[in-house]
Each structure stands twice: as C-alpha cells, then as structure tokens.
Amino acid sequence: MIFKQKFYYLTKTPLSAEGPKDVEVIGRADDSNEFPELFKRYEELRSHAFNNDKLYSIVRADDIYDLVRTGTEKEAKELAYENAEPDIITNLQHRVMQLGDKNAEAILKEIHQITV
C-alpha cells in the first residue's frame, strides 16, 4: 500500500463553470491545526445562501463553495466540480423557471445540454 498525503481544499465553483478548469482553489489546510480556520472561511463564504431558518439553500447561492479532501490541487478541482455540477444545474433551473433568467438558460443549454 502506498501512502498518499491528503489536504483539505476550499474551492469555489462559479455557476458558469464548464469543467474542473473553472474551479478556483481559495484555501488549503495542510493539517488538522489549520482546518478550523479554513472551515470558518468556508462558512463565511456560504453565509449569503442561508435562508431565514438558517438552512443552506442552493438556489440562493451565487457560487458553489466546497471543502474537499484529496492529495493535489488538480484532484481538488476535479472533485469540487463533480460535487458542484448537480447543484449548479438546480440553481440555474430555478433561475430560469422563477426569474426567467436568459443567461442561466443559455448556460444550461450550452454547457449542460439541458433545455428548460
């Protein structure tokens, strides 16, 4: 068995992301001592998407923030995009159906091949 060191990465995936190349790594915790500060930053970045009941709502998110644990920045971007893609689609579909957002409709059609 080969040991592979893993780190926590804080990532930001925009709603217009086309793939892992569009994911931004905005922080990394090298060990458990650094994790609480990274988690605090994660919670602050997500705070705008909480509703009045303090529940996270993906349809309120402007970007998708995630904490992933993996070995490299490239792997972190791939995992973050994989995790974010269903939430991105849900968010964009909501924007089209509730707000008539033409930009969201175009992203769904061109990137995700979904017509609403």
Residue pairs with C-beta under 8 A, 6 or more apart in sequence:
4 71
5 71
6 69
6 70
6 71
7 28
7 29
7 30
7 69
7 70
7 71
7 76
8 28
8 29
8 34
8 35
8 38
8 67
8 68
8 69
9 25
9 27
9 28
9 67
9 68
9 69
9 70
9 73
9 76
9 80
10 25
10 26
10 27
10 28
10 38
10 41
10 42
10 45
10 65
10 66
10 67
11 23
11 24
11 25
11 26
11 65
11 66
11 67
11 68
11 76
11 77
11 80
12 23
12 24
12 26
12 45
12 63
12 64
12 65
13 22
13 23
13 24
13 63
13 64
13 65
13 66
13 80
13 81
13 84
13 88
14 22
14 63
14 64
15 61
15 62
15 63
15 64
15 88
15 91
15 92
15 104
15 107
16 22
16 107
16 111
17 23
17 81
17 84
17 88
17 111
18 111
19 81
20 74
20 77
20 78
20 80
20 81
21 77
22 81
23 76
23 77
23 80
23 81
23 84
25 73
25 76
25 77
26 41
26 45
27 38
27 41
27 42
28 38
28 73
29 35
29 37
29 38
38 67
39 67
42 65
42 67
45 63
45 65
46 56
46 61
46 65
48 60
48 61
48 62
49 56
49 57
49 58
49 60
49 61
49 62
50 56
50 57
50 60
51 57
51 60
58 64
58 87
58 90
58 91
59 90
59 91
59 94
59 95
59 98
61 87
61 91
64 80
64 83
64 84
64 87
64 88
64 91
66 80
66 83
66 84
68 76
68 79
68 80
68 83
70 76
70 79
85 112
88 112
89 108
89 112
89 114
91 104
92 101
92 104
92 105
92 107
92 108
92 112
93 104
93 108
93 114
93 116
95 101
95 104
96 104
96 105
96 108
96 116
97 116
105 116
108 114
108 115
108 116
109 115
